Structures are given as C-alpha cells and as structure tokens.
Amino acid sequence: MPCLWNLRAISIGCLLLVLPACVKVEIPPDVLPPEQMASILVDIHLLEGRRSGDKVLYSENHLMEDYYKAIFEKHSITDEQYRRSHHFYTQYPDLFSKIYDQVIGDLQLLQVEITDPTAPASDDNF
C-alpha cells in the first residue's frame, strides 16, 4: 500500500505543476499589455547596449536615471507602472518568454536596418 500512496502523491504533484501552464493568464488592468511591455524592453535593451559600449558617457547613475525617465516618458508610463508590470510578468515565465520573443524579433529587425543600407530606417526606437 505505501507504494500506491507514493504514486498518488507523485501524480498529484505532477498535476499541480502542469495545471498552471494550462491556465490562461489574465493580465490585471494596472499591468502594461504584452505588446507595450515588449516595446519598452526593446528601448531598455538598446539603452543598456549603448551603456556597455560607452562606459564614459553612461557611467554616472544620474545620467542613466535620466535615460530611463526618457524611455518611460516616450511610452507615457511611470517608473512604478514599469516595475509593477515587470514583476507581474516575471511570475509567468511562459508569458514573459513570449514577450521576449517579440523583443528579440524587434531587435533583430533593427540590426538588419543598421547593417543593410538599403533597409528602410526606423525612428520608432529610443
């Protein structure tokens, strides 16, 4: 009998792990929509890329705060909205992964525009 009890416990445990993946996540109204979050993350990654490429220009924290503030103003959000949304999406890795798929795709398109002189220029990013 103990073996059967262990099998049931393992089965219930597996079910509890799989169920959250099957549930559709409802995004609260105070959380940024995935498309907007992806767009903001593209700008943040562009900023961080510039920061790592130019240590002198971006080495002072107060300058970085100004750049982040400019990103949030561009997207008409507050720092708190971004933080709350980022925290929410980190609780749902599958959903956050889909957002990052969009971020990666957008960054790859920008890379093509930069490396291909015949590609149309985009002024949408920071």
Sequence and secondary structure as in RCSB ss.txt:
>XXXX:A:sequence
MPCLWNLRAISIGCLLLVLPACVKVEIPPDVLPPEQMASILVDIHLLEGRRSGDKVLYSENHLMEDYYKAIFEKH
SITDEQYRRSHHFYTQYPDLFSKIYDQVIGDLQLLQVEITDPTAPASDDNF
>XXXX:A:secstr
 HHHHHHHHHHHHHHHHHHHHHS     TTS  HHHHHHHHHHHHHHHHHHHH TTTT SHHHHHHHHHHHHHHT
T  HHHHHHHHHHHHT HHHHHHHHHHHHHHHHHHHHHHH TTS       
